[in-house]
C-alpha cells in the first residue's frame, strides 16, 4: 500500500534540454522505486534513481536525494533518517481516535469529545 497526499513530486528526469541542440529528441530518465507501506508527506520531492524501501515515512517537505532503506522515517532537505517506522507505530498507538469510515459530523463530534491525552503534543522550543 502506498499512501499518497495531495501534492508531491516524482522527478525522474532533468537537464536533458541542454543536449537537445545536439539531438532535438534527446531525453533521459532515472527510475524511482517505492516499496510497500510507504507514506509520502505533502510537498515532498523524489529525485531520479532513488529507491524507497518498505515501511517508510517521508516527512512533509522532504527532498529525497538518496535511497532510503526499509523501516525508516526520513525528513529534511536533503532527507535524512530521523527515526524508525516500528518505533513510530508503537509511539502513536496510544493516540488512536477511531474516526475511520465516520462522516465529517461524527468525526468532529468524536474528536471534540476525546480526552486531552489522546492528542499529540509537540515540545516547546527553548533557547
C-alpha positions as CSV (number, residue, x, y, z in Angstrom):
1,X,0.0,0.0,0.0
2,X,1.3,3.4,-0.9
3,X,-0.4,6.3,0.9
4,X,-0.2,9.5,-1.1
5,X,-1.1,13.0,0.0
6,X,-2.4,15.7,-2.3
7,X,0.9,17.0,-3.6
8,X,4.3,15.6,-4.1
9,X,6.7,15.2,-7.0
10,X,8.5,12.3,-8.6
11,X,11.1,14.0,-10.7
12,X,12.5,11.2,-12.9
13,X,14.5,13.3,-15.4
14,X,16.3,16.6,-15.7
15,X,18.7,18.8,-17.8
16,X,18.1,16.8,-21.0
17,X,17.1,20.1,-22.6
18,X,20.8,21.1,-22.6
19,X,21.6,18.3,-25.0
20,X,18.7,18.9,-27.4
21,X,20.9,21.2,-29.5
22,X,22.8,18.0,-30.4
23,X,19.6,15.9,-30.8
24,X,16.2,17.6,-30.6
25,X,14.5,14.4,-29.5
26,X,17.1,13.7,-26.7
27,X,15.7,12.7,-23.2
28,X,16.9,10.6,-20.3
29,X,15.2,9.2,-17.2
30,X,16.0,7.7,-13.8
31,X,13.6,5.2,-12.3
32,X,12.2,5.8,-8.8
33,X,11.2,2.6,-7.0
34,X,8.8,2.6,-4.0
35,X,8.3,-0.3,-1.6
36,X,5.2,-1.3,0.4
37,X,3.6,0.6,3.3
38,X,5.1,4.0,2.3
39,X,3.7,7.3,3.4
40,X,5.0,10.3,1.4
41,X,4.3,13.7,3.1
42,X,3.0,16.7,1.2
43,X,5.2,18.9,-0.8
44,X,8.0,16.2,-0.9
45,X,10.3,15.7,-3.9
46,X,11.9,12.4,-5.0
47,X,14.8,12.8,-7.4
48,X,15.8,10.3,-10.2
49,X,17.4,6.9,-9.4
50,X,16.3,6.6,-5.7
51,X,14.7,3.5,-4.2
52,X,12.4,4.0,-1.2
53,X,12.2,0.8,0.9
54,X,9.2,-0.7,2.6
55,X,7.7,0.6,5.9
56,X,9.0,4.2,5.2
57,X,7.5,7.5,6.3
58,X,8.8,10.6,4.4
59,X,8.1,13.8,6.3
60,X,6.3,16.7,4.6
61,X,8.6,19.0,2.5
62,X,11.4,16.5,2.3
63,X,13.8,16.3,-0.7
64,X,14.8,12.6,-1.2
65,X,18.2,12.7,-2.9
66,X,19.4,9.2,-1.8
67,X,17.8,5.8,-1.5
68,X,16.0,5.1,1.8
69,X,16.3,1.6,3.5
70,X,13.3,-0.3,4.9
71,X,11.8,0.7,8.3
72,X,12.8,4.3,8.3
73,X,11.4,7.8,8.9
74,X,13.2,10.5,6.9
75,X,12.8,14.2,6.8
76,X,14.5,17.4,5.7
77,X,16.4,18.8,2.7
78,X,18.2,16.7,1.9
79,X,16.2,14.0,3.6
80,X,18.0,12.2,6.5
81,X,17.0,9.3,8.7
82,X,15.3,10.7,11.8
83,X,13.7,7.6,13.3
84,X,12.4,4.1,12.5
85,X,8.9,3.0,11.4
86,X,8.3,0.4,14.1
87,X,9.0,2.9,16.9
88,X,6.7,5.4,15.3
89,X,3.9,2.9,15.2
90,X,4.4,1.9,18.9
91,X,4.7,5.6,20.0
92,X,1.5,6.6,18.3
93,X,-0.8,3.7,19.1
94,X,-1.9,5.5,22.3
95,X,-3.3,8.4,20.3
96,X,-5.8,6.4,18.3
97,X,-9.1,8.2,17.8
98,X,-11.1,5.7,15.6
99,X,-12.7,8.0,13.1
100,X,-12.2,5.9,10.0
101,X,-15.4,5.5,8.0
102,X,-17.3,8.1,10.0
103,X,-18.9,11.0,8.2
104,X,-17.5,14.5,8.9
105,X,-20.1,15.4,11.5
106,X,-19.5,12.2,13.5
107,X,-15.7,12.7,13.2
108,X,-15.9,16.2,14.5
109,X,-18.1,15.1,17.5
110,X,-15.7,12.3,18.3
111,X,-12.6,14.5,18.2
112,X,-14.2,17.2,20.2
113,X,-15.3,14.7,22.9
114,X,-11.9,12.9,23.1
115,X,-9.8,13.2,26.2
116,X,-6.9,15.6,26.0
117,X,-4.5,12.7,26.5
118,X,-5.4,11.4,23.0
119,X,-3.9,14.4,21.2
120,X,-0.3,14.5,20.1
121,X,1.7,17.3,21.7
122,X,4.9,18.9,20.5
123,X,7.6,20.1,22.8
124,X,8.0,23.8,23.2
125,X,11.1,25.3,21.5
126,X,13.6,26.6,24.1
127,X,16.7,28.7,23.8
